Amino acid sequence: MRRRLTRHQRTTFLLASGLSTAGSFAGLTAKGWLLMEGAGNPMLLALNFALLTLPTLLVSGPAGVLTDRIGSERVLIRAQWALFGAAVLGALAIPLSQGAQQDLLLLLSTLGVGLASTYELTARNKYVALLVEDPEQLGPYLASFSVIFNVGKLVGPPIGGLLLAATGPTLALGLDAATYLLPIATLIWCMAPARERERRSQAGESASLGAAWRGCGASLRHVLLFTGVACLVGFFHPGLAPLLAYQLLGPSPLALGIFTSVIAAGSISGGVLLQRRAAAFGQRPGLLLGGCTLLTGLAQLGLALHGPQAWGLAMAFLIGAGTACLLAGTNLIIQVHAPQVLRGRMAGLGQIAFLGGGGLSGLAAAQLTSLLPGGLWSTLALLGGLGALLGCRELLVHRQLRLGPIRSA
């Protein structure tokens, strides 16, 4: 009976998170359109994206420390309420303001979402371990969130676009806010996690981010460092997606939608493969992460050949699959194989590796595109070659690395 109840809890929480993700991407689409249409300034789009992602670098560490200190469930519920409040601010900005004031409120809403989502993701990574009965179930369940995230990323923007066209931005942003109520209701009324299994850190130096870095072990430190470097050379496509779509598919308004949909489809496929083979891949970090980095690098080299559109879209699909498996695989490894008391801080360290490396990668790729004679195609060739070499080295040096038995969930 307990196993059946827990299985239903996992499914319910996963679906609620997926619907919330789709609503979030619908809201981001509406905000982007409003900022671009209102001021006609593309820099506002860049600022909107920066306010969503850059706070992660600043608060991932404190989010992990707080999660391990007071418990994942408490942090998760508070973060969901903060997400709801930030989304409501965006929805209210439409009828209550206009012009520069409206742009400011929308940007503040995005900043709030960026801060709260860091705490939400960090706490959720630790919380899900309280919903599984056996340690072997943790890896596949964590990988399922990668799949559901990319499904939301695929369907959310079209929903936001349709709502914008049919009813205007208020409903799209209102939907974004309303979807945060689903995880809140699920957490408060539907879930019965095994709270007695959670291990919390004590106050003092042992609760710091540095203590988690030292205490996680050499293998997991290598996983985090490798992921940061791999993201530095291979995770620039989110920032350059509009330029990639323009160069590959042309100036059609549908170009970016098609390109991002293909990337998302590759991410979903990679996530499904990882979810089905989570136990095997999770114990072979060198094989998993090296293979993902090699695949991404080769796909970027293939894209640099500037072949037909079908060839370019196939390479984009592989880039989506490779980067999704890299990020989800790293999260799976550090959560499953880290001591329970460190998992909140390990989630924070993982986010720093993802967005730290990825954020710098986007800036570096943009600079290289403006400096190299071949522009974007030379940048793809250079960074793709570096990524392929990095993946090959990881496979050659660490392909035999095996992690020990899965720690308790």
N, C-alpha and C positions, 0 to 999 in steps of 0.2 A: 504493500500500500504506500509506504514511504517513498519507494523508488518511483512509482507511477506518479505520485504527487510532485516529486522533484523534477521528473521529466517534463511534466506539463508546465511547471514554473519556468524551466529553461526556455521552452518554446514560446511561452507568453512574453517573457522578457525580451527575447530575441526579436519577435515580431513588433513589439512596442518600440524598440530601438530602431528598427528598420523604418517604420512609419515616421518616426521623429526625424530620421536622417533625410528621408524624401522631402518632408516639409521644410527642413533647413535649407536644402538646395533650391527648393522652390522660392523660398524667401530671399536667398542670395541672388537668384536670377532677377527678382523684382527690384531689389536694392540696386543692383548693377545698372539696370535699365533706367531707374529713376535718377541715379547720379549722372549717368551719361546724358540723358535727355534734358535734365534740368540745367546743368552747367555747361555741357558740351566740352568738358575737360577730361581727357583720358587719365590724367594724373589722379583724379579722384577715384578711378577704378583701382589703380595701383595702391593708393592709400587705403582703400576699403579692404583689399586683400591683405595688405601688410598688417592692418589692425586686427584681422582675423587670425593670422598665423604667428606674428612676431611675439605676442604676449606669452606664447608657449615657452619660448626660450627663457623668459624671465621668471615664470611661475611654476614650471614643471617640477623643479626641485622642491620648493615649498609645498606644492600639492602632494608630492610623494611623501614628504615628511609628515604632513598633517594626516594623510590617509593611514600611514602606519601607526601614528600616535593615537588618534581617537576612533579609528575604525572606518572601514570602507563604506558601510551602509550609511552612516551619518553624513559623510562627505558627499556621497552620491546623491542623496536626497536634497541636500542643500544646494549642490551644483545644479540639479534639475530645476529647482525653484529660481535660481539665479538666471539660468538660460531662459526660462519663461518670462521673467521680468525684463530681460534685455530685448527679447523678441517683441514683447508688448510695447516697449518704447518705440521700436521701429514702426509698428502698426499705427500707433497714435500720432507719429510724426506726420502722416499724410493728411488727416483732416485738421490737425491743430496748427500746422505751420506751412511755410512755403519758402521758396528761394534758398538763400544761404543758411537760414535757420533750419530748414528742413534737411538740408545736406548734413549739417552738423549733428542733428539728432540721429540721422541714419548712421553716420559714422560712429557716434557714441554707442548706438545699439550694436554695431558690429564689434566694437571693442569689448563690450560686455559679454557678447557671445564668445569671443576669442578667449577671454579670461576664464569664464565659467566652463567652457568645454574642455579646457586643460584639466581642471579639477575633476570633471565628469569622467573623462577617459581614464585618468590615473586611478580613480576610485573603482571604476567599473572593471578594470583589469584584475584588481584584487578581489572584488566582490564575487565575480563569476565562479571563483574556486569554492565558494560556499554553497553553490547550487549543484555540484556534482558529487556523486557518491564515491566514485573511484578515481584515483589520480590519473588513470589512463584516459578518462573522459575529458580532462581539462583541455588538452591540446586541440582536439577536434572542435570543442565548443568555442574556444578562443578564435580559431580559424574561421568559424561560422560568422563571427562579427565582421571579418574582412569582406566576406561575400555579401552580407546584408548591407554593409556600408556602400559597396560599389554598385549594388542594385539601386540603392537610394540615390546615388550620384548619377546613375543613368536615367532614372525616371523623374527625378525631382525637377531638373531644369525644364523639360517639356511641360510638366504640370504648371510650373510657375509662368512659363510663356503663355500657355493657354488661358490661365486665369487673368494674366495681364491684358491679353487681347479681348477677353470676353467681359470682364467685370471691373478691370482697373487694378491698381496696385494694392489697395486696402485689403481686399479679400486674400490676395496672395500672401501678404505679410501677416494677416490675421490667421491664416492657415498655419503658417510657420509657428506662431505663438501657441496655437491650440494643440499642435502635435506634441509639444513638450508636456502637456498634461497627461498624455498616455503613459509615459514612463513613470511619472510621479504617482498616478493612480495605481499602476502595477506594483511599484515598490511598496506603497503604503498598505494596500488592501489585498494584494494577490500573492505576495511572496512570503515564504517562510524559510529563510536561509538558515544554514547550520551555523549560527553565530558563535557557538561554543568552540568551533574549530579555528576561528580567526586568532592569529597571534599578533599582539600589538607591541610596539617598542616602548621602552621606558624613557622618561625625560633625561636629557643630558647628551653627552657626546655620542653615545651609542645610537641615538635617534637621528643623526645627521646624514646628509647625502654622502659625505665623504666616508662615513662608516659603512654605508651600503656598498660603495665602490670597493672598499678594501675587503669587505666580508663576502662578496658574491663569488669570489674565486677567479683564478687566472683565465679559465675558459670563457666565462661570461664577460669578463673585461675585454677579452679579445673579440667576442661577438659584437659588443658595443662599439669598439674602436673600428673594427672592419666595416660595420654598417655606416658609421659616420663618414669614413673615407669613400665608401661605395656611393653613398648619396651625394657626396661632394662632386664626383665626376659623372654621375649618371642619373640624377634625379632633378634635372632642370626642366623637364617637359611641362610641368604645371605652369611655370612662369612664362615660358615661351610658346604656350599652346596657340595663342592667336597668330603669332608669326609663322609657326609651323603649318597651321591650317592654311594660311594665306599662300605660303610658298608652295605647298603641296596641292591644294585644291582650288586656289584662285580666290578672287575677291567676293564670291557669292556670300550673302548673309547666312546661308546654310552651312558654309564650309566649317566654321568652328564647331557647330553642333554635330556635324558628321564626324569630325576628327575626335572630339572628346567622347562621343558615343563609342567609337572603335576602341579608344584607349580603355574606356570603362568596360567594354565587353571582354577585352583581354584581361583586365584586372579580375573580373568575375570568374573567368575560366581558370586563371591561376589560383584564385582563392579556393575554388571548388576542388582542384587537384590537391592543394595543400591540406584542405580539410579532410579529404579521404585518406591521405597518407601522413597525417600529422604525427603519429607515433614513430614511424620509421624516420621521417625527415627530422623530427625534433631532436633525435639523438645523434644526428650527423650534421653539426653546424657547418663544417667546412664544405661538405658536399652541397648542402642546401644553399647557403649564402654565396659560395663561389659559383655554383651553377647559375643562380639567378643573376649575379653580376655579369657573368660571361654572356648569358642570353641577352641581357639588356645592351651590353656593349656591342655585340654583333648586330643586333637590330638597329642600333644607331649608325653603325657603319653601313648597313644595308640601306638605310634611309639617305645617307650621304651620297649614295650612287645616283640619286635624283632620277630614278627610273619612272615607269608609268605610275599612274595614280593607284591602281590596284596593288602594285608592289609596295608603294609607300604606305598604304593603309594596312597591308599585311605586316610591315615592319612596326607600325604604330601599335597594332594588336599585340605583337610580341613584347614591345616596350611596356605596355600596360601589364601583361602577364608577369614579366620579370620583376618590375618594381613592386607590384602588389605582393608577390611571393617573398621578396626581400624584406619588406616592411612587416608583413604579417608573420613571416617566419622568424624574424628577430624577436618580435613580441612574444610569439609562442615559446621560443627557446628560453628567454630570460624569465618568463612567468612560470613555466612548468618546472624549470630546473633551479630556480632561486629558492632559498628558504622563505617560508611563508611570511615571516616577520619583515622581510625586506621587499616584498613584492610591490608595495606602493611606490617606494623610492626607485625600484628598478624600472617601473613604468615611466617615471619621470625622466630617468636617464635615457630610456629608449626614445622618448619624444625629443629630447635634446639632440640625440644622434640623428633622428629622422629630419627634423626641421632645421637643425643647425647646419647639417651637411647640405640638405636640399635648398635651404635659403641662400647659402653662399654659392651653391652650384648655379642657381638661377642668375645671380649677379655676375658670376664669372662667365657664364655662357653668353649673357647679353653683352658684356664687354668684349669678349672674343669675337662675337658676331660683327661688332662695329670695327674691329681692328684687323682681322684676317682678310686677305684678299678675296677669298671665296665666300666670305660672309657666313651665313647659317650653315651651308653645306660643309665648309671647312671646319666649323665648330663641331658639327656632328661627327666628322671624321676623327678629329683630334680627341674629343672626349670619349667617343665610342672606342677608339683604339686603346686609350688609357683604361677604360672600364674592362675591356676584353683582357688586357694584360693583368689587371688586378684580379679578375675572376680566375684566370688560368693559374696565377701564383697561389691563390687560396686553395684551388683544387689540388695542385701539386704538393703544397707544403702541409695542408691540414685536412686532406681528404680522408685520412684514417682516424681523425679525431672523433672519439665517441664520448658522449657524456654518460655519467653514471645512471643508476636507476632513477626513475621519476620520483621526485619528492612528493610528500603527502600533499593532497589538494587542500 
